[in-house]
Amino acid sequence: MKVFTLCMVCKDGKILLGMKKIRFGAGMWNGFGGKVEEGESLESAAYRELEEEAGIVALNMQKMGVLNLSFNEDPAQLEVHVFKTTEFMGEIIESNEMKSQWFDFDEIPYEKMWTDDEQWLPLLLAGTQFEGTFHFDRPSTPEYSAKILTQELRLIG
Protein backbone atom coordinates (compact mmCIF):
# COMPACT_ATOMS: atom_id res chain seq x y z
CA MET A 1 0.00 0.00 0.00
CA LYS A 2 1.36 3.38 -1.02
CA VAL A 3 0.09 6.29 1.11
CA PHE A 4 -0.45 9.74 -0.44
CA THR A 5 -2.06 13.05 0.42
CA LEU A 6 -4.12 15.33 -1.80
CA CYS A 7 -5.06 18.90 -0.87
CA MET A 8 -7.82 20.85 -2.58
CA VAL A 9 -7.61 24.64 -2.20
CA CYS A 10 -11.04 26.34 -2.33
CA LYS A 11 -11.85 30.02 -1.92
CA ASP A 12 -14.76 32.25 -2.94
CA GLY A 13 -16.49 29.68 -5.18
CA LYS A 14 -13.23 28.74 -6.91
CA ILE A 15 -10.86 25.79 -6.71
CA LEU A 16 -7.12 25.91 -7.34
CA LEU A 17 -5.94 23.01 -9.46
CA GLY A 18 -2.51 22.17 -10.78
CA MET A 19 -1.66 20.89 -14.23
CA LYS A 20 0.73 18.05 -13.48
CA LYS A 21 3.88 18.51 -15.55
CA ILE A 22 5.90 15.38 -14.73
CA ARG A 23 5.61 11.74 -13.60
CA PHE A 24 2.37 9.98 -12.58
CA GLY A 25 -0.66 11.97 -13.78
CA ALA A 26 1.31 14.26 -16.10
CA GLY A 27 -0.93 16.31 -18.39
CA MET A 28 -3.90 16.20 -16.03
CA TRP A 29 -5.47 18.68 -13.58
CA ASN A 30 -5.35 17.67 -9.95
CA GLY A 31 -5.12 18.92 -6.41
CA PHE A 32 -1.74 19.19 -4.72
CA GLY A 33 -0.15 16.25 -2.97
CA GLY A 34 2.14 13.32 -3.06
CA LYS A 35 3.72 10.48 -1.18
CA VAL A 36 3.87 10.48 2.61
CA GLU A 37 7.52 10.13 3.63
CA GLU A 38 8.66 7.67 6.29
CA GLY A 39 8.05 9.08 9.79
CA GLU A 40 5.87 11.92 8.42
CA SER A 41 2.26 12.43 9.52
CA LEU A 42 -0.52 12.68 6.95
CA GLU A 43 -1.09 16.34 7.86
CA SER A 44 2.62 17.21 7.65
CA ALA A 45 2.83 15.58 4.23
CA ALA A 46 -0.23 17.51 3.00
CA TYR A 47 1.21 20.84 4.17
CA ARG A 48 4.65 20.04 2.70
CA GLU A 49 3.33 18.95 -0.68
CA LEU A 50 1.07 22.01 -1.02
CA GLU A 51 3.98 24.32 -0.29
CA GLU A 52 6.33 22.45 -2.66
CA GLU A 53 3.88 22.31 -5.54
CA ALA A 54 1.97 25.61 -5.22
CA GLY A 55 4.19 27.78 -2.99
CA ILE A 56 1.49 28.42 -0.38
CA VAL A 57 0.98 27.45 3.25
CA ALA A 58 -2.48 26.26 4.31
CA LEU A 59 -3.88 27.91 7.44
CA ASN A 60 -6.92 25.71 8.11
CA MET A 61 -6.52 22.28 6.53
CA GLN A 62 -9.35 19.81 7.17
CA LYS A 63 -9.34 16.10 6.31
CA MET A 64 -12.32 15.40 4.05
CA GLY A 65 -11.86 11.82 2.99
CA VAL A 66 -9.81 8.86 1.93
CA LEU A 67 -9.65 7.20 -1.47
CA ASN A 68 -8.45 3.65 -2.06
CA LEU A 69 -7.36 3.28 -5.66
CA SER A 70 -6.24 0.19 -7.55
CA PHE A 71 -5.51 -0.76 -11.14
CA ASN A 72 -5.74 -3.99 -13.15
CA GLU A 73 -2.19 -3.54 -14.44
CA ASP A 74 -0.55 -2.79 -11.06
CA PRO A 75 -0.76 -4.79 -7.83
CA ALA A 76 0.17 -1.74 -5.73
CA GLN A 77 -2.82 -0.05 -4.09
CA LEU A 78 -2.92 3.67 -3.38
CA GLU A 79 -4.41 5.13 -0.21
CA VAL A 80 -5.01 8.84 -0.78
CA HIS A 81 -5.95 11.06 2.17
CA VAL A 82 -7.85 14.07 0.86
CA PHE A 83 -7.69 17.46 2.58
CA LYS A 84 -9.33 20.81 1.95
CA THR A 85 -8.14 24.30 2.80
CA THR A 86 -9.91 27.63 2.36
CA GLU A 87 -7.26 29.91 3.83
CA PHE A 88 -3.58 30.15 2.98
CA MET A 89 -0.66 32.51 3.01
CA GLY A 90 1.99 33.13 0.40
CA GLU A 91 1.96 33.68 -3.33
CA ILE A 92 0.85 30.90 -5.65
CA ILE A 93 3.73 29.81 -7.85
CA GLU A 94 4.35 27.52 -10.79
CA SER A 95 6.64 24.74 -9.60
CA ASN A 96 8.63 22.23 -11.63
CA GLU A 97 5.77 19.75 -10.96
CA MET A 98 2.59 21.83 -11.26
CA LYS A 99 1.18 24.85 -13.07
CA SER A 100 -1.60 26.30 -10.88
CA GLN A 101 -4.88 27.80 -12.10
CA TRP A 102 -8.15 28.87 -10.44
CA PHE A 103 -11.45 27.44 -11.74
CA ASP A 104 -15.01 28.38 -10.84
CA PHE A 105 -16.81 25.44 -9.21
CA ASP A 106 -19.08 25.16 -12.26
CA GLU A 107 -16.12 25.14 -14.70
CA ILE A 108 -13.99 22.38 -13.20
CA PRO A 109 -12.25 20.55 -16.10
CA TYR A 110 -13.36 17.05 -15.13
CA GLU A 111 -12.63 15.78 -18.66
CA LYS A 112 -8.91 16.43 -17.99
CA MET A 113 -8.89 14.99 -14.45
CA TRP A 114 -8.92 11.51 -12.92
CA THR A 115 -12.19 9.75 -13.74
CA ASP A 116 -13.16 9.33 -10.06
CA ASP A 117 -12.78 13.06 -9.28
CA GLU A 118 -16.23 13.78 -10.69
CA GLN A 119 -17.67 11.35 -8.12
CA TRP A 120 -16.09 12.67 -4.89
CA LEU A 121 -15.02 16.28 -5.62
CA PRO A 122 -18.61 17.65 -5.49
CA LEU A 123 -18.90 16.11 -2.01
CA LEU A 124 -15.72 17.87 -0.88
CA LEU A 125 -16.92 21.18 -2.35
CA ALA A 126 -20.20 20.79 -0.42
CA GLY A 127 -18.30 20.15 2.83
CA THR A 128 -19.24 16.45 3.01
CA GLN A 129 -16.70 13.90 4.22
CA PHE A 130 -16.36 10.64 2.29
CA GLU A 131 -14.62 7.31 1.80
CA GLY A 132 -14.18 5.91 -1.67
CA THR A 133 -12.82 2.78 -3.30
CA PHE A 134 -12.20 2.83 -7.03
CA HIS A 135 -10.72 0.09 -9.19
CA PHE A 136 -9.56 1.19 -12.66
CA ASP A 137 -8.52 -0.66 -15.79
CA ARG A 138 -5.30 1.39 -15.90
CA PRO A 139 -4.07 4.88 -14.97
CA SER A 140 -5.37 7.89 -16.87
CA THR A 141 -3.14 9.80 -19.26
CA PRO A 142 -3.85 12.96 -21.30
CA GLU A 143 -4.82 10.64 -24.17
CA TYR A 144 -6.73 8.04 -22.16
CA SER A 145 -9.42 8.42 -19.51
CA ALA A 146 -9.25 5.50 -17.06
CA LYS A 147 -12.35 3.35 -16.86
CA ILE A 148 -13.77 2.73 -13.39
CA LEU A 149 -14.44 -1.00 -13.19
CA THR A 150 -15.82 -1.03 -9.63
CA GLN A 151 -16.54 1.73 -7.17
CA GLU A 152 -17.95 2.38 -3.74
CA LEU A 153 -18.43 5.85 -2.31
CA ARG A 154 -19.75 6.38 1.21
CA LEU A 155 -20.55 9.55 3.11
CA ILE A 156 -19.01 9.90 6.57
CA GLY A 157 -20.74 11.54 9.49
Summary of the structure (lengths in Angstrom):
residues: 157
radius of gyration: 14.5
end to end distance: 25.6
largest distance: 40.3
contacts: 483
relative contact order: 0.24
helix: 18%
strand: 48%
